[in-house]
Amino acid sequence: MINKICVFCGSSFGSNELYKHEVEKIGRLFGENGIELIYGGGNSGLMGALSKTTLESGGKVTGIIPKKIHEQVDHIDLTELHIVETMHERKNMMYNLADAFIALPGGIGTLEELAEIFTWQQIGYHQKPVAVWNINQFYNPFRDLLLHMVREGFMKKEFLENLIVDDNLEEIMMQLKTYNPSQHNKWEKPN
């Protein structure tokens, strides 16, 4: 069951109005379908729009934010807010609370969170679904880099096939519900 989804996204809005519009769409979907949002606790940019829309749509929102960032940003009332000491604690708590993960457009922090949770899946720390909502083909360069890693022998194709990438939110939600990861040993030598 997918009841809690951790979303990685930007603390800025980006240069295309479409990003905010689509983030509000997923917030409404979460709120109206009883899916709890787990996220980094910020109130600016796409993160803020996502949490605000989820709450306004009747949903639950759990934020996890490091004390250093918490002291520097404005806040909204969330269903639950955890203030932790470090970024590592933040990510660990988000990862443990969530049933699945979706990356939306964002900056280097979003990319880092996506890469880390996908790495954890690859090495066997979890088998939860990881998805990329490829709004406006934002993640095409990232997908190209992953394909390059496969071609160059730094990633097994089977692991890349576990990553859900789509530009359609309804399709992503369906794939999260029906997710069945391929089981492979990262360190197994090819025949």
ABEGO torsion letter per residue (X at the ends): XBABBBBBBBABAEABAAAAAAAAAAAAAAAAAGBBBBBAGBABEAAAAAAAAAAAAGBBBBBBBBAAAAAABBBBBBABBBBBABAAAAAAAAAAABABBBBBBBBAAAAAAAAAAAAAAAAGABABBBBBBBBGGAAAAAAAAAAAAAAAGABBAAAAAABBBBABAAAAAAAAAABBBBBBBAABBBX
